[in-house]
């Protein structure tokens, strides 16, 4: 008996980093963009579906990050 594998496909979610970056800028978060989006900004094609940042580790900046995430209906996970 042969087994038949069924390929289940899911639509690729649309990803737009603009609202994330806009929230960080609007809330005056001190951050550096890294990863695939940073590479893309420098002309290197790099498929990415996230926004990688490094933030300045100050209490005021953490509060600004929390404010930006609240604006996006997201949650801050300080363990990563």
C-alpha positions in Angstrom: 0.0 0.0 0.0 1.4 3.4 -0.9 0.9 6.5 1.2 -0.1 9.7 -0.3 1.2 12.9 1.3 -1.2 15.8 1.1 0.4 19.3 0.8 -1.4 21.8 2.9 -0.7 25.3 2.0 -1.4 28.4 4.0 -1.6 31.8 2.5 1.5 33.9 3.2 0.5 36.7 5.6 1.1 40.1 4.3 3.9 41.8 6.1 4.4 45.5 6.3 7.1 46.8 8.6 6.0 50.5 8.2 3.5 50.6 11.1 6.1 49.0 13.4 8.9 51.5 12.5 6.4 54.4 12.5 5.3 53.5 16.1 9.0 53.3 17.2 9.8 56.7 15.7 6.6 58.4 16.9 7.2 57.2 20.5 10.8 58.4 20.2 12.4 55.0 20.8 16.2 54.9 20.5 16.8 51.9 18.3 19.0 50.5 15.5 17.5 48.5 12.7 19.4 45.2 12.1 18.8 42.0 10.2 17.1 41.5 6.9 15.4 45.0 6.7 18.7 46.7 7.4 20.3 44.6 4.7 17.5 45.5 2.3 17.9 49.2 3.1 21.5 48.8 2.0 20.5 47.1 -1.3 21.0 43.5 -0.3 18.0 41.4 -1.2 17.0 39.5 1.9 13.6 37.9 2.5 12.4 38.7 6.0 9.1 38.7 7.8 10.0 40.5 11.0 11.6 43.7 12.3 14.9 43.1 14.1 16.1 46.0 16.3 18.5 46.7 19.1 17.2 49.3 21.6 19.1 51.5 23.9 18.9 49.8 27.4 17.6 52.7 29.5 14.4 52.9 31.6 13.0 55.8 29.6 13.6 53.9 26.4 11.9 50.7 27.7 8.9 52.9 28.6 8.9 54.3 25.0 9.1 50.8 23.6 6.1 49.7 25.7 4.2 52.8 24.5 5.0 51.9 20.9 3.9 48.3 21.4 0.7 49.4 23.1 0.0 51.6 20.0 0.4 48.4 17.9 -1.7 46.3 20.3 1.4 44.2 20.9 3.1 43.0 24.2 6.6 43.6 25.4 8.5 40.4 26.2 11.7 41.5 28.0 13.1 38.1 28.2 14.6 38.0 24.6 
